[in-house]
């Protein structure tokens, strides 16, 4: 088993995504009050670890929590 701990900043960003669903990078940054570059890096980490997915629609990238695929 792997145990992962999240900082308060990471928890806050994940809770924003859970609350609002699909958001753009700018909207994630504004709602979480985290600088855009930091938000971008956190989202990249979340994508790498399979927590968040990126969706491209209407010429815009959106981010959302990945749906739980466990039975």
C-alpha positions in Angstrom: 0.0 0.0 0.0 1.1 3.6 -0.7 0.1 6.3 1.8 -0.1 9.8 0.3 -0.5 12.9 2.4 -1.7 16.2 0.9 -0.8 19.7 1.9 -3.6 22.1 2.9 -3.2 23.8 -0.5 -3.6 20.5 -2.4 -6.6 19.5 -0.3 -8.2 22.9 -1.0 -7.7 22.6 -4.7 -9.1 19.1 -4.8 -12.1 20.3 -2.7 -12.7 23.1 -5.2 -12.7 20.6 -8.1 -15.1 18.4 -6.1 -17.5 21.2 -5.4 -17.6 22.9 -8.9 -16.9 20.0 -11.3 -15.2 21.0 -14.6 -13.1 24.1 -14.3 -10.5 25.9 -16.4 -7.1 26.6 -15.1 -7.8 30.2 -14.5 -11.1 29.4 -12.7 -9.3 26.8 -10.5 -6.7 29.4 -9.7 -9.2 32.2 -8.8 -11.5 30.0 -6.7 -8.7 28.4 -4.8 -6.7 31.7 -4.4 -3.6 29.8 -5.5 -1.2 31.5 -8.0 -1.8 30.3 -11.6 1.6 28.7 -12.0 1.3 26.8 -8.7 -2.2 25.6 -9.7 -0.9 24.4 -13.0 1.8 22.4 -11.3 -0.6 20.9 -8.8 -3.0 19.9 -11.6 -0.2 18.3 -13.5 0.7 16.3 -10.4 -2.9 15.3 -9.9 -3.2 14.2 -13.5 0.0 12.2 -13.2 -1.3 10.4 -10.1 -4.7 9.7 -11.7 -6.8 12.0 -9.5 -7.7 14.6 -12.1 -8.5 14.4 -15.8 -8.1 17.0 -18.5 -10.9 17.5 -21.0 -10.6 19.5 -24.2 -13.9 21.0 -25.3 -14.8 24.1 -27.4 -11.1 25.1 -27.7 -10.6 25.1 -24.0 -9.0 22.8 -21.5 -11.1 21.9 -18.4 -10.0 19.9 -15.3 -12.2 17.7 -13.2 -11.8 15.0 -10.6 -11.5 11.5 -12.1 -14.6 9.4 -11.6 -14.0 6.5 -9.3 -13.7 3.3 -11.4 -13.5 0.8 -8.5 -16.5 -1.6 -8.3 
